[in-house]
């Protein structure tokens, strides 16, 4: 059983609309991201996570997103192992996202 908390896409949409201080990381591949991303999300393909996350502060809140929620769960578990205490996974991924998309 994973130690990662999950948030629903609706909760993420609400957090964005409330300007909550969080960083959304989309771990999908380039061609998937081209179909639209969650507003404010940063794109870091899953394979790049180990090389990219060192530039991010560990005391911030992160929500990880992928197509269905499984790759982002892997990325969230990896970040937690690397000392990021406040990492969440967006349940169901972009398949369940009904909010605005940015391109």
N, C-alpha and C positions, 0 to 999 in steps of 0.2 A: 504494500500500500504506500502510495506516495505521500510525502510530507508537504506537498505543495497545495496551497489554497487555490480554489478556482472561483472565478467571478463570471457571471453571465454576460453575454454581449450587451444586454440592456443596462446592466450595472456599469459597464465600461462607458456606454454612450452617455449615461447620466453623469458620470465622473468628468467626462470631457466637457459636457455642457455647463457643469459647475466650475470649470477651470481648476479642478483638483490638481495638485502638483504630483504628476506621475509621468513616467516615461513608458510609452508603449513601444515594444520592439516586435516587428514583424519578421519572422524567421523564414518566410517562404522564398522561393527562387524568383529570379527577375521576371520570368514570363508570367508567374502567378501575380506578382505585385502589380504588373502592368494592367491587370483587370480591376485595380482599385485597392486602396488601403484605408484603414481606419484613420480618421483625421488625427493629426499630430504624431502619428506613428513614425518611428525611424526604421529603415529597412536594413537589417543585418542578416544575410542568408545564414541558415543554420550552420553550415560548414565554417563560417567566419567568426562565429560567436567566441570560440576560445581565444582568438587573436584580437577581437574588438572590445570585449567587455572591460579590459583593464583600464580603458579611458573613462569609464563611468564610475561615479561615486557610489560607494557601497551603502550609504545611508539613505538613499532615495527609494521610492516605491516603483517597482517595475511590473508591467503586465506584458506577458508574452503571447503572441498571436501566430497562428499558422492557418492552414486550410481547414483542418478538422479538429485540432487541439492536441494531437499526439506529438508532433515534432516540437511544438512550443512547450509541451510538458517536459520533454527531454531537455530542452534548453533551460527551462526554469530549474529543473533538478541540478543541472550542471552549474548554473549561477549560484544556487544555494550552497552547493559543495565548495564553491570558490569564495564563500563568505558574504554573499548578498542575502541579508536576512528577510527582506521584504519583497519577495518575488511571487507573483500570482500567474496563473494560466487562464486564458479566456476559453471557457467551456464551449466546445462545439466549433471553435474557430470561425473563420470567415463564412463557412457554410451556414452559420446561425446568425451572422451579422445582418441587421436590418437597417442600421443607421446610415448616415451619409458616407459616401466614398470620396476619396481624393485620388487624383491621378498624377 
